[in-house]
Amino acid sequence: MRVVLYNINSFGGNYEYAKALHTAYKNNALVTNVTMLMPENASIAASDEVRKVLMRDVISSANSLIRKLHFLYRSIINPLRLYRFLKREKASLVIMNDFDQLSSFFWVPLFKKLKRTHHFAIILHDPDRDKYLPVKSLSAATMKKVMEVMDMAFYHEYLPDKTYYANCKVKAVVPHGIYPVHEKDRVFYDKLLQEKQGRIMMGIIGNIRDEKNYKEVIDAMPSLNNIKLLVAGKPASTAVPIEAYRKQITALGVDDDIIWHQQFLSDEAFAAAIEACDIILLYYKSSFQSQSGVLNVIAPYKKKLVVSDTSSALKQTVANFELGNIVPLNDRDKFVSAIYESMQANDATLNEHWDRYIEYSSWDNHVAIVLKTFQSFRS
């Protein structure tokens, strides 16, 4: 069996995901050849198995209009480059780890001609596509067009009931995969321990974005005794209301209870932050409906979790494997109670639940599920 992995990003979660999948497919005995298509600026080395034939996804211009035009141009050129590659390729399972939704009305008719040779699958990392474009109906229409060419769709635990998935007959759940543990930044780790001051520490780690619900967590801090909150990461955009969070912290008088490290976190610094925390908060707003890659970075550390009760793959995964406390949004009392309950949780039992999740969530298991689904589809 031949596999082609299509990935349009040179950094971020999908990029790391694609690299991990590439390795897992290479290690599977059923796969005779696996080729990954990447942007020309991706840091991974080019080879017969890694073709850096897609347009670069990062440009030097700071002009927002130029950046938008570049994104539009990429969404047209990259499918054409994939089409040209597949025209010369033997029959393969083409897996879109990411996809060009914006230009789907342009490229999907072309790809339908390839279905006599190839089969197509899509990985739905963020399955709610309603907000992809400013107009919901246009988002739905472009996603429906994408799905017209797909033989199979794979998702993480939760797939929202959307019209654009109705005609895809083959849909299956796959695990996200566990990311390798990085050596922690010892200097940063020691600094965090010093700032922790021997207290219980809960953390919101990674890029700072409003959907991580900082306001509600900060509001609860006066009710949490002997507990520190660590916020560590870089703002995802200039739209993140950092100053509003800082004013809220001062107004509540909890400056000494919150450790705020506003900085880019290397893999080593990220590892240090996770290890320093006792509880990890994934208390996201309802707008977050995808799986969280951070869950699979946390997994090897087997940390206690507090997760919001929303319609998301993250919440479903935590519930299925009993990995932490699930708490309703906008309920401060239940959030506070969940923190104290987490502190009292049985570590041995939690470790068993994490072990079960880690076994399920291997990249090899992901690949095995995809290939088994594909074989059933063809039979």
KEMARDO-921110 format. One line per 8 residues: number of its first residue (from 1); their letters; for each residue x, y, z of C-alpha. Coordinates in nm, 3 decimals, always signed. Last residue first. Example, Ala and Ser with C-alpha at 12.3 -4.5 7.8 and 13.67 -1.06 7.14 Angstrom:
2	SA	+1.367:-0.106:+0.714  +1.230:-0.450:+0.780
# end
This chain:
379	SRFSQFTK	-1.369:-0.460:+0.033  -1.226:-0.115:-0.039  -1.384:+0.056:+0.261  -1.290:-0.229:+0.495  -0.926:-0.199:+0.384  -0.936:+0.178:+0.439  -1.082:+0.139:+0.789  -0.811:-0.113:+0.877
371	LVIAVHND	-0.547:+0.123:+0.739  -0.677:+0.420:+0.937  -0.712:+0.218:+1.259  -0.360:+0.075:+1.228  -0.218:+0.423:+1.162  -0.372:+0.565:+1.480  -0.260:+0.259:+1.676  +0.097:+0.316:+1.559
363	WSSYEIYR	+0.073:+0.681:+1.660  -0.001:+0.565:+2.014  -0.315:+0.692:+2.181  -0.464:+0.368:+2.309  -0.159:+0.271:+2.518  -0.125:+0.627:+2.645  -0.492:+0.633:+2.749  -0.467:+0.308:+2.943
355	DWHENLTA	-0.150:+0.428:+3.116  -0.320:+0.760:+3.199  -0.607:+0.575:+3.366  -0.364:+0.362:+3.565  -0.172:+0.673:+3.674  -0.499:+0.828:+3.795  -0.567:+0.523:+4.012  -0.220:+0.541:+4.167
347	DNAQMSEY	-0.242:+0.917:+4.223  -0.571:+0.904:+4.415  -0.732:+1.247:+4.381  -0.719:+1.483:+4.683  -0.569:+1.780:+4.496  -0.809:+1.717:+4.210  -1.103:+1.742:+4.451  -0.973:+2.081:+4.568
339	IASVFKDR	-0.953:+2.207:+4.209  -1.294:+2.060:+4.127  -1.452:+2.239:+4.424  -1.317:+2.573:+4.298  -1.459:+2.506:+3.950  -1.789:+2.397:+4.099  -1.815:+2.720:+4.299  -1.712:+2.935:+4.002
331	DNLPVING	-1.978:+2.804:+3.767  -1.944:+2.990:+3.438  -1.839:+2.677:+3.248  -1.935:+2.337:+3.380  -1.652:+2.123:+3.522  -1.495:+1.795:+3.411  -1.243:+1.660:+3.659  -0.956:+1.452:+3.527
323	LEFNAVTQ	-0.824:+1.163:+3.320  -1.125:+0.934:+3.340  -1.046:+0.767:+3.004  -1.378:+0.833:+2.833  -1.437:+1.161:+3.017  -1.095:+1.307:+2.931  -1.139:+1.202:+2.569  -1.487:+1.350:+2.545
315	KLASSTDS	-1.372:+1.679:+2.699  -1.089:+1.709:+2.447  -1.305:+1.606:+2.153  -1.530:+1.899:+2.231  -1.889:+1.977:+2.320  -1.820:+2.153:+2.649  -1.777:+2.058:+3.014  -1.452:+2.241:+3.088
307	VVLKKKYP	-1.144:+2.042:+3.188  -0.949:+2.018:+3.515  -0.655:+1.783:+3.485  -0.418:+1.600:+3.719  -0.084:+1.525:+3.557  +0.028:+1.195:+3.406  +0.365:+1.338:+3.291  +0.362:+1.117:+2.976
299	AIVNLVGS	+0.014:+1.253:+2.892  +0.091:+1.626:+2.907  +0.218:+1.649:+2.548  -0.084:+1.451:+2.434  -0.322:+1.680:+2.619  -0.136:+1.978:+2.468  -0.252:+1.870:+2.124  -0.604:+1.964:+2.225
291	QSQFSSKY	-0.879:+1.793:+2.029  -1.118:+2.032:+1.863  -1.426:+2.211:+1.991  -1.299:+2.536:+2.146  -1.580:+2.792:+2.115  -1.726:+2.647:+2.437  -1.451:+2.816:+2.638  -1.152:+2.616:+2.762
283	YLLIIDCA	-1.080:+2.487:+3.109  -0.777:+2.286:+3.005  -0.614:+2.358:+3.342  -0.314:+2.145:+3.436  -0.279:+2.051:+3.803  +0.043:+1.987:+3.997  +0.258:+2.214:+3.784  +0.639:+2.215:+3.775
275	EIAAAFAE	+0.654:+1.925:+3.529  +0.427:+2.102:+3.285  +0.625:+2.425:+3.301  +0.960:+2.249:+3.257  +0.832:+2.056:+2.955  +0.713:+2.380:+2.794  +1.055:+2.534:+2.863  +1.225:+2.242:+2.686
267	DSLFQQHW	+0.988:+2.254:+2.391  +1.059:+2.627:+2.368  +0.803:+2.855:+2.527  +0.762:+3.201:+2.378  +0.717:+3.450:+2.658  +0.461:+3.602:+2.892  +0.553:+3.436:+3.219  +0.283:+3.528:+3.470
259	IIDDDVGL	+0.294:+3.366:+3.813  -0.034:+3.435:+3.991  -0.096:+3.420:+4.365  +0.107:+3.728:+4.459  -0.092:+3.946:+4.218  -0.421:+3.820:+4.365  -0.563:+4.153:+4.481  -0.883:+4.120:+4.280
251	ATIQKRYA	-0.829:+4.457:+4.110  -0.464:+4.371:+4.042  -0.549:+4.044:+3.869  -0.831:+4.208:+3.670  -0.596:+4.484:+3.554  -0.347:+4.222:+3.434  -0.618:+4.029:+3.249  -0.740:+4.348:+3.078
243	EIPVATSA	-0.382:+4.430:+2.974  -0.345:+4.090:+2.808  -0.662:+4.127:+2.600  -0.558:+3.891:+2.313  -0.613:+4.084:+1.988  -0.238:+4.128:+1.933  -0.219:+3.760:+1.848  -0.138:+3.419:+1.997
235	PKGAVLLK	+0.007:+3.585:+2.306  +0.320:+3.392:+2.413  +0.317:+3.138:+2.691  +0.312:+3.072:+3.063  +0.027:+3.142:+3.303  +0.097:+2.972:+3.636  -0.171:+2.990:+3.906  -0.068:+2.939:+4.269
227	INNLSPMA	-0.275:+2.770:+4.537  -0.258:+2.811:+4.916  -0.626:+2.906:+4.931  -0.850:+2.921:+4.625  -1.150:+3.150:+4.664  -0.959:+3.468:+4.571  -0.837:+3.282:+4.256  -1.182:+3.214:+4.108
219	DIVEKYNK	-1.201:+3.535:+3.905  -0.857:+3.453:+3.760  -0.996:+3.125:+3.625  -1.297:+3.298:+3.470  -1.083:+3.564:+3.306  -0.821:+3.319:+3.178  -1.071:+3.126:+2.968  -0.841:+2.938:+2.732
211	EDRINGII	-1.056:+3.075:+2.449  -0.886:+3.412:+2.495  -0.553:+3.295:+2.357  -0.215:+3.280:+2.528  +0.000:+3.023:+2.348  +0.102:+2.745:+2.583  +0.038:+2.665:+2.949  -0.252:+2.733:+3.182
203	GMMIRGQK	-0.115:+2.597:+3.506  -0.216:+2.489:+3.854  +0.035:+2.507:+4.136  -0.001:+2.362:+4.486  +0.225:+2.564:+4.713  +0.591:+2.510:+4.801  +0.689:+2.864:+4.708  +0.579:+2.828:+4.345
195	EQLLKDYF	+0.811:+3.112:+4.250  +1.114:+2.906:+4.354  +0.978:+2.600:+4.176  +0.920:+2.810:+3.865  +1.279:+2.942:+3.870  +1.412:+2.588:+3.911  +1.213:+2.477:+3.606  +1.332:+2.774:+3.399
187	VRDKEHVP	+1.696:+2.692:+3.477  +1.642:+2.319:+3.418  +1.483:+2.359:+3.077  +1.318:+2.018:+3.060  +1.438:+1.738:+2.836  +1.164:+1.677:+2.583  +0.907:+1.399:+2.610  +0.787:+1.257:+2.280
179	YIGHPVVA	+0.437:+1.343:+2.153  +0.154:+1.096:+2.207  -0.087:+1.033:+1.920  -0.421:+1.198:+1.843  -0.626:+0.880:+1.858  -0.852:+0.794:+1.565  -1.232:+0.792:+1.544  -1.389:+0.684:+1.216
171	KVKCNAYY	-1.611:+0.822:+0.942  -1.701:+0.637:+0.623  -2.029:+0.747:+0.469  -1.937:+1.109:+0.399  -2.267:+1.253:+0.278  -2.372:+1.410:+0.610  -2.035:+1.569:+0.691  -2.115:+1.911:+0.541
163	TKDPLYEH	-2.450:+1.921:+0.720  -2.282:+1.942:+1.060  -2.352:+1.728:+1.367  -2.026:+1.784:+1.552  -1.764:+1.507:+1.544  -1.610:+1.411:+1.880  -1.351:+1.147:+1.969  -1.068:+1.275:+1.748
155	YFAMDMVE	-1.159:+1.270:+1.379  -1.105:+1.068:+1.064  -1.297:+1.121:+0.739  -1.305:+0.873:+0.453  -1.371:+0.873:+0.079  -1.320:+1.249:+0.048  -1.386:+1.429:-0.282  -1.723:+1.574:-0.190
147	MVKKMTAA	-1.596:+1.657:+0.160  -1.405:+1.962:+0.037  -1.720:+2.094:-0.135  -1.918:+2.062:+0.190  -1.640:+2.258:+0.359  -1.669:+2.540:+0.104  -2.047:+2.553:+0.145  -2.037:+2.544:+0.524
139	SLSKVPLY	-1.787:+2.829:+0.545  -1.993:+3.023:+0.290  -2.309:+2.976:+0.499  -2.123:+3.086:+0.813  -2.001:+3.414:+0.663  -1.676:+3.539:+0.818  -1.492:+3.228:+0.691  -1.360:+2.938:+0.901
131	KDRDPDHL	-1.632:+2.999:+1.157  -1.860:+2.710:+1.064  -1.571:+2.464:+1.026  -1.636:+2.266:+1.345  -1.415:+1.960:+1.291  -1.085:+2.108:+1.412  -0.833:+1.825:+1.372  -1.046:+1.670:+1.100
123	IIAFHHTR	-0.809:+1.431:+0.927  -0.912:+1.380:+0.564  -0.898:+1.073:+0.343  -0.871:+1.039:-0.035  -0.843:+0.734:-0.258  -0.635:+0.737:-0.575  -0.649:+0.602:-0.929  -1.003:+0.655:-1.062
115	KLKKFLPV	-1.036:+0.916:-0.789  -0.794:+1.145:-0.973  -1.067:+1.306:-1.183  -1.244:+1.405:-0.862  -0.929:+1.595:-0.775  -0.985:+1.851:-1.050  -1.346:+1.917:-0.944  -1.219:+1.964:-0.583
107	WFFSSLQD	-0.957:+2.224:-0.676  -1.151:+2.541:-0.757  -1.460:+2.512:-0.537  -1.223:+2.410:-0.256  -1.025:+2.735:-0.265  -1.088:+2.848:+0.094  -1.087:+2.493:+0.232  -0.726:+2.421:+0.144
99	FDNMIVLS	-0.652:+2.113:+0.353  -0.453:+1.983:+0.645  -0.352:+1.629:+0.737  -0.492:+1.537:+0.398  -0.429:+1.166:+0.355  -0.392:+1.036:+0.000  -0.418:+0.655:-0.012  -0.219:+0.570:-0.319
91	AKERKLFR	-0.241:+0.434:-0.675  +0.087:+0.514:-0.851  +0.202:+0.875:-0.868  +0.247:+1.087:-1.181  -0.094:+1.255:-1.166  -0.058:+1.262:-0.787  +0.232:+1.509:-0.801  +0.054:+1.740:-1.046
83	YLRLPNII	-0.258:+1.738:-0.827  -0.052:+1.812:-0.515  +0.110:+2.105:-0.694  -0.230:+2.230:-0.807  -0.362:+2.191:-0.452  -0.071:+2.406:-0.332  -0.117:+2.681:-0.593  -0.476:+2.777:-0.509
75	SRYLFHLK	-0.459:+2.789:-0.129  -0.114:+2.943:-0.160  -0.253:+3.235:-0.361  -0.519:+3.299:-0.098  -0.262:+3.288:+0.183  -0.032:+3.520:-0.012  -0.321:+3.761:-0.067  -0.390:+3.758:+0.306
67	RILSNASS	-0.023:+3.825:+0.387  -0.010:+4.108:+0.134  -0.320:+4.264:+0.290  -0.179:+4.229:+0.643  +0.149:+4.404:+0.556  +0.416:+4.254:+0.783  +0.602:+4.108:+0.484  +0.862:+3.841:+0.558
59	IVDRMLVK	+0.662:+3.544:+0.432  +0.567:+3.221:+0.607  +0.361:+2.943:+0.446  +0.620:+2.854:+0.181  +0.460:+2.699:-0.123  +0.448:+2.320:-0.150  +0.718:+2.102:-0.307  +0.925:+2.007:-0.003
51	RVEDSAAI	+0.907:+1.636:-0.081  +0.979:+1.412:+0.217  +1.013:+1.039:+0.133  +1.263:+1.083:-0.150  +1.437:+1.336:+0.073  +1.401:+1.694:+0.199  +1.520:+1.776:+0.551  +1.261:+1.899:+0.800
43	SANEPMLM	+1.277:+2.273:+0.868  +0.978:+2.348:+0.644  +1.044:+2.643:+0.411  +0.956:+2.455:+0.089  +0.618:+2.359:+0.231  +0.567:+1.984:+0.290  +0.449:+1.678:+0.095  +0.501:+1.349:+0.278
35	TVNTVLAN	+0.563:+1.028:+0.085  +0.495:+0.680:+0.222  +0.588:+0.360:+0.039  +0.528:-0.010:+0.101  +0.278:+0.034:+0.384  +0.136:-0.289:+0.527  +0.440:-0.345:+0.753  +0.385:-0.017:+0.938
27	NKYATHLA	+0.705:+0.161:+1.043  +0.699:+0.410:+0.756  +0.337:+0.491:+0.844  +0.439:+0.569:+1.202  +0.727:+0.795:+1.094  +0.505:+0.994:+0.858  +0.237:+1.018:+1.125  +0.481:+1.180:+1.369
19	KAYEYNGG	+0.594:+1.429:+1.104  +0.234:+1.514:+1.016  +0.140:+1.577:+1.380  +0.438:+1.805:+1.431  +0.326:+2.013:+1.131  -0.038:+2.004:+1.239  +0.054:+2.139:+1.583  +0.270:+2.430:+1.474
11	FSNINYLV	+0.530:+2.483:+1.202  +0.587:+2.442:+0.827  +0.220:+2.405:+0.739  +0.061:+2.275:+0.415  +0.060:+1.903:+0.499  -0.036:+1.631:+0.250  +0.058:+1.273:+0.339  +0.077:+1.024:+0.050
3	VRM	+0.044:+0.652:+0.126  +0.123:+0.348:-0.089  +0.000:+0.000:+0.000
# end
